[in-house]
Amino acid sequence: MEILGRIKGPGDLKKLRTRDLGKLACEIREAIVDAVSKNGGHLASNLGIVELTIALHRIFDSPKDRIIFDVGHQCYAHKIITGRLDRFGSIRKKGGLSGFPNPDESKHDFYKTGHASTAVSLAAGEAIARDLKGEKHSVIAIVGDGSLTGGECFEALNHIGQMDTDVLVILNDNQMSISPSVGALSLLTSKLRAAIFYRRFSHYVGKGFSRMGRFGEWAVGMGFRIKGALKRFLMADQYFEQLGFRYLGPVDGHDIPLLLAFLGRIKHMKGPVLLHVVTKKGKGCSFAESKPTEYHGTAPFKPANGETANGKPTYSKVFGECMVEAARKDKSIVAITAAMSDGTGLAEFQKMFPDRLFDVGIAEQHAVSLASAFARNGLKPVVAIYSTFLQRAYDQIIHDVALMNLPVVFAIDRAGLVPDDGPTHQGIFDLAYLSLVPNITVMAPSCAEELCQMLEIAFSSKGPSAIRYPKDAALKTNCEGVAFGKAELIKNGNDVLLAYIGTFRQETATISEMLEKDGLSCAVLNMRFASPLDTDSVSKHAKGKKAVFFIEEGVAGGGTGQRLMEHIPSLRIIGIPNTFPENGSRKELLESQKLDATSIYEKIKASLSK
């Protein structure tokens, strides 16, 4: 790391010769590939933004100037440049660096931006606050990986355009969300990329003039003016300018001198500016370039060829297989996803039934309302979204689905404790917030077979259903058939009742054995349904017991256990406290939240001893 080793903060970039910045970009990529190959993480998007990040920190002065990443997972080069190289090997690990911006880590991170489409709103607030306080600094929002398709982003662009305040929005256009970008806006940016006058003009202005000293600076400025005249003549209705932004680009996002020339000029512009930068997702890493979706978020891999270990089938994979099988039999089944067909296990469904898979981009609210209309017209829509992202569509779940009691199926992936991605991605609230909504059937399988059976129940339902499952290997069992609204008695016992919901089948079997060694006979009840609650079964099997415990991989306050307490006041809840779990593997997270078998056993013993 000949050059990178000298970078202790953004100020050190300004000491380098421009010709050394290309070498620095290569060294940053090496550091990213090395860390992600060991820890897993967001590879392709971070490799694509290296030159842009270098140019931003060369021209602007962080933390005085506010640089806000959207989505936050494209911040790895930023972390390295802002003095965290020595800790970068710990990224996404317990006690290590977050995989997203984190103000607790560094003064150069301003917000915990783990979800998409929020940075332009945050930048608007930063800029308006700056103006009200009479301060002088730049505010930059870098929007990438499909974040521009999110509704909040449009709301913020509309607001900034009418405010006419100084904000730079950089569109990091790599043609990808998690899955390939979709929608009319994607078509617009594709047309802009293909516009030959723009592309050639950007190329020749940047390549030729940015290396010509003061004359080059003058020429770039003249280029801006000439380009603006061409644009008004050729593209009078250009979308972003109608919103009130001065649009510049498209610019090659891997040409550092060109980026420096543009950003240096933009820094002194007044009013809202949108710079359109075209980058290559996975840049500099052959397997990430050729398979950007696969290496968007990846498990650890071999740096030489990108090969990952083959693990056990996950719940996402089982869900995808069940969907394909169900869709073969029923042509009314359709699937909706928000820029994550691969992540939710729907890649094979998309391949088999391309006309029945609807990727709406990063637009969860639209996804749910779209499903509402599908259901009203006799289709059987399945909305497959991660738990943490479904929170963004809570109003639509209530207003457009539950209120009309429409048969929409919610496949809630990454529910419960989510490994490695930290607090922004924990899916610990869905059991609590969904169970509050009338009409919705809420289910949580304890094994692969239950997941498929619950999907069948959901398809036969006349109202909305939700099935939540974790990011984990799927347990294979020979469990009994799932009956609607009914719990499953796995094991009878006389002293203690241990009820649970979700994927605690193995843990409760272990706990039961541990208690029996202590001379305690333990009954185990798999609830299966959070709504409706099978309170009759819990009450029946709680009779005569010394204690009743309920385990859930969700927040204890307002969760399923708290609703059960209305019927069994003596019930003791074992869940996640009112907190945001940090980084860690799934095993580490379960242990930190005291939801592993040993911790639960110790809680039960301590409670019984009282």
Secondary structure, DSSP 4 states (H G I P E B T S, - for coil): -TTGGG-SSGGGGGGS-GGGHHHHHHHHHHHHHHHHHHH-B--HHHHHTHHHHHHHHHHS-TTTSEEEEESGGG-HHHHIIIIIGGGGGGTTSTTS--SS--TTT-TT--S---SSS-HHHHHHHHHHHHHHHT----EEEEEETTGGGSHHHHHHHHHHHHHT--EEEEEEE-SBSSSBP-SHHHHHHHHHHH-HHHHHHHHHIIIIITTSHHHHHHHHHHHHHHHHHHHHHH-TT-HHHHTT-EEEEEEETT-HHHHHHHHHHHTT--SEEEEEEE--TTTT-HHHHH-TTTTTSB--B-TTT--B---PPBHHHHHHHHHHHHHHH-TTEEEEESS-TTTTT-HHHHHH-GGGEEE--S-HHHHHHHHHHHHHTT-EEEEEEEHHHHGGGHHHIIIIIITTT---EEEEES-B--SSS-GGG-B-SHHHHHHTSTT-EEE--SSHHHHHHHHHHHHH-SS-EEEE--SSBPPP--PPPPPTT--EEEE--SSEEEEEESS-HHHHHHHHHHHHHTT--EEEEE--EEES--HHHHHHHHTT-SEEEEEEEEESTTSHHHHHTTT-TT-EEEEE-SS---S--HHHHHHHTT-SHHHHHHHHHHHHH-
